[in-house]
């Protein structure tokens, strides 16, 4: 066990130290404000305060972890070897910046609480983020800092053994449109026929007819293929189904449709299934409650996992609502327009509520890369997209983190703008190609 001496134990300090030491480094941690207890401790120990007590391992503290609420924070970047850092204090110790305050700033999403320019969907923009501005968006910086601290601890305390963390992968699938044509109803299919006719999309017209006559499988019906890839390659897979009412942004089949409901139940027999809260739930908790209850009726069990549609996430409101609804995991922590690490970590962490200054039970699973980011926003071809995915995967492997991807069922259709992307998904998770 690592003992930390500090002049004041706060919820912020406890939160970030448990994330760094317990979940990333892999060593139990406890705290004390008693000098005598600290001095008499025979195991590894560290002082976190303004000044060291003696010659022990020391991190000079910034005020951030001893404050409450959100204040103006000045960020100036420095280097710690090859790693960018901030809250640099020019300490003579082996850690020349406040690693705990800097990690807390990133993990708590502190910057998302201060006034910022929102994008066209009311989201915190990646271009407003410190990680994008300073060029470390594609690096799980918190994990990198933690593992460098681990090396220092192992050097300092001879004979101490800390097992390495295990690298993990999770494939997540968002189902915004369960089918391309099937179960869409007469009016929507007629509208589709007319639209395709005037745009001279003859191939789509033929395909729609064949699917509706049940002579061809719906192109978005890729569920068996995804489940097969999951089983054959032992890939943990989670599906998030959109079941909200029809709107401009929510265009799935009705949740009362028996074929759709049966599909959800069938998928849930093999992998985890979560809720994909619809577009307007970000500002409408009653809508969120309604959709969660609907999904629980379909599954006949509690819904414990969510990912916001369009990644519409407003802090702290959305996470406070999910916490009240007893959701255990959220998978919305990522950006739509750039790939990388929104919270600068590839290790799941608990939501820290800066409004109430508490760590909540809601666990955040940050994803690293999304198909629509690479295709629609960055306009990459599949071969280049794969190289970007592998680049991010290597960064996660270096720190034994959790590599999480976000794809859609329609991506595997190899249809239209997704031509070639079905093979990309398979190649990413195929053991033979790793």
C-alpha positions, 0 to 999 in steps of 0.5 A: 500500500502507498501512503500519501501525506497531505495537509488536507484530504479532499474528495478531489484528491481522493478521486484522482489518486484512486484513479491513478494509483489503483486503476492505472498503476495497480497499487492500493493507496491511503491518505494521512494528515498525521506526520507521525503516521507518515514517518512510521510507515515502512512501505512506499510513501509520497508527500503531496503538499507545498513542501516535503517533510524530508527526503521522501518522494514528493509532488508539490501541490497546486491549489486546484485539488483544495478548491471547490467549484470552477475557477479560471485556470491558467494553463502553460505547457512544459515538457517532462521528458517526452511528455507534455505537462502543465501545472509545472512547478519546477520542483527539485523532486522527480515529478516536476509538475502537479500530476494529480491536479493536471490529471484531475483537470483532464478527467473531471472535464473541468474545461467543459464547465467553463464558458465555451463555444458550442458546435452546431449540435450544442456539444463541447467542441473538440477545437475548444479542448486543451488536448486539441489545442496543444496537440496531445489529443491522440495520446492517453496522457493521463495513463502515460503520466501514471506509468512514468510515475509507476517507474519512479515508485519502483526505482525508489522502493526497491523490492516493490512489485506492482503487476502490469495492467491488462490490455483490453478491447471493446467494440461498441455498435450504435444502431441509429437505423436498424434497417435501410428499407425493411419495417420502414412503413409504406409512407417512408418507403414511398418517399424513399422511392421518389427521392431515389427516382429523382436522384437517378439512384436506380441501384437503390430502387432495385435493392429496395424492391428486392428487400421489400419482396424479401428476395434480398437481405436488408443491407443494414441487417449486419447483426449476424456478421458482427456477432460472428466476428465477436464470437470468433475473435473473442471481442467484447461487444456492446450494442446501443439501440436508438428507440426514441420517437421519430424526429429530424435526428432520430429516424429509426424504426418505431420501438413498438415494431415487433421485428425490431423488438425481437432483434434487440432481444436476440442480440441481447442473448449474445452480447451486452445491449445498452440504450442510445438515448435520442437527440433531445434527451440532452435537455429533456430528462423526462424523455430519457426516463421514458426511453430507459423504461421502454428498453427495460420492458423490451429486455425485461431487465435493467438498462445499465449502459448508455451512449448519447445519440450524436454524442450530445453530452452536456456536463454535468447535467447529462451525467447527473441525470444518468446517475439518478436513473441508476445507469452504471456505465456511459460510453459517450466520452469522445468527439465526433469530428476528431479521433483521440481521447476526450478525457486524455485517458484510455482507462474507464473512470468514474464521473466526478461531479464538480457541482456537488464535489463528489465521485459518483457511481457512474463509470465513464468508458471513453472511446478512442475512434468512431467510423463517422469521424474517419469517413464523414468528417475527416473524409478518409478512405478505408485503408488510411482510416485503418492506419489511424485506428492502428495508430490509436490502438498502439498508443493504448497498448503502450499503457495497457489501457482499454481500446474502445471503438465506435462503429454502426451496423450500417458501416458493415453494409458496404453500401454507398458511403460505406463501401469498403468499410465492412472489411475494415471492421472485420480486419480490425478485430480479426485475430488472423490480421492482428 
